[in-house]
Amino acid sequence: MAAKKASKKKTSKKASVGEDDSNKLLKMSKQALERMSDSRFKKDLEILTVPEVQRLMQLRSLTPGQLHIAKGIVIKDTNRRNAELDAKEAEEAAKEKSTKGKSPRKSKKKGPPFWRGFTDWFSSFNSGTLVKRRTPGDLGKKPGIRRGPNLGLRGRVPVEFQVSICEQVFGEGYILPGGAARAKSLSKPLLLTEGIKGLDLTAGVGGLQQALHDKSGLFLSLMEPKAEVVTIAKRRMAERPEPERRDILGYDPAMLNLGNQKYDWMIAREMMFTVADKPGFINKLQMSMFSGGQFIFTDLVLDDDANLDSEAMAQWRESEKPPLHCLTESQYRALLEEVDMEVLDFEDDTEEYAATIRHAWAKYVETIHSQAVDDAFQQHVLHEAEYWHSRLRAFESGDLKLLRIRATRKSLREPEPEAEGDSDQIPSGRTQAGQINKAD
């Protein structure tokens, strides 16, 4: 009898959750969670909904193995729903083709009330055609995309959740629109062969590095200006096999010092509009490039006739983390000439970029519309969606656009004298082992 009691008591101490108590992982002590085997953790996690898994990732400190399992469950669910959506779209296209000419029937809205309302609001992402510039007769009209209810509140969303949502919307490893396809498109003009030294100044959580490594085996030097994202990226890198691990360094553009002649090319996405001293920053970049080195970057640029006081622009500026330092296209051309860089391309990617955001978010909403979500998840998603929504409104107004700029260093300048032993300077606060020039 005593043996049975002991056995029963021992069983009750096992670190697991039952189907009737999905919050047990949240309540479990840190020590019990750390002792739990990965196989047991995975089994217990599989009975939770995806929002519950995301909430667990946000609220609890998990081991690298547990984080990998949790992330895998979220990605697997997203891929499954994307596949279901693709099949559904194909089926609907076939039905539409077969019933062409017949009067269409109104379909009933599906999903919980929150997602039905959210989908109605977010459907404005697909309204109308994006304009490059409003005509004089249209200048007094408000943009067609309506303002949502959570403007300027993205800062309240935990960065871990922002990254998680963006990866589900834009693709694993990416927190900016376009995913792997856009990353490869941006890097197409660059040399991607062994021995080439490239620097990603907006590495995020490592999506571009992974895409280029998968394509050509190239390893980049990685830097990211957002400290919270760097923390997440470092944790992700630690989970990868040893040969694939790369160090990622945080930096402040105002304090950046890369040294002289180290890189063949550099790439940056949607960050230059936050840099106050653009001439000084670009000068530092080109001094660290070899002669003929290329700098490719995308940036949010003002139209030459932009109305900064328009409703759409005021809301966009409110949604971004200030201060903002946007230039017009003509100002950018003058700036690059001033710092002695030769402009190779100025491409307007606004249409493609906006369409990518619309499609990605519409598909994300469709994949999760049937899920039951708690209030915190709802608010976080709304805040994140509003951030991208306000950017689309600014594009639609014609006052803001997304440019892809490619410039090259014309010729080598005489490097400034360096103090003895300082020839390989690194960002402030970094150790010699974390130098960027040790990429290969």
Secondary structure as UniProt FT lines:
FT   HELIX           2..12
FT   TURN            19..20
FT   TURN            22..23
FT   HELIX           24..27
FT   HELIX           30..35
FT   HELIX           38..45
FT   TURN            46..47
FT   HELIX           50..59
FT   HELIX           64..98
FT   TURN            99..101
FT   HELIX           113..122
FT   HELIX           123..126
FT   HELIX           136..138
FT   TURN            139..140
FT   TURN            151..152
FT   HELIX           154..156
FT   HELIX           159..170
FT   TURN            172..173
FT   TURN            177..178
FT   HELIX           179..186
FT   TURN            187..189
FT   TURN            194..195
FT   STRAND          198..200
FT   TURN            201..202
FT   TURN            204..205
FT   HELIX           207..216
FT   STRAND          221..224
FT   HELIX           227..239
FT   HELIX           242..244
FT   STRAND          248..250
FT   HELIX           253..255
FT   STRAND          263..269
FT   HELIX           272..274
FT   HELIX           278..287
FT   STRAND          289..302
FT   TURN            304..305
FT   TURN            308..309
FT   HELIX           311..319
FT   HELIX           329..338
FT   TURN            339..340
FT   STRAND          341..348
FT   HELIX           350..368
FT   TURN            369..370
FT   HELIX           375..397
FT   STRAND          400..409
FT   TURN            420..421
FT   TURN            423..424
FT   TURN            428..429
FT   HELIX           432..434
FT   TURN            436..437
//
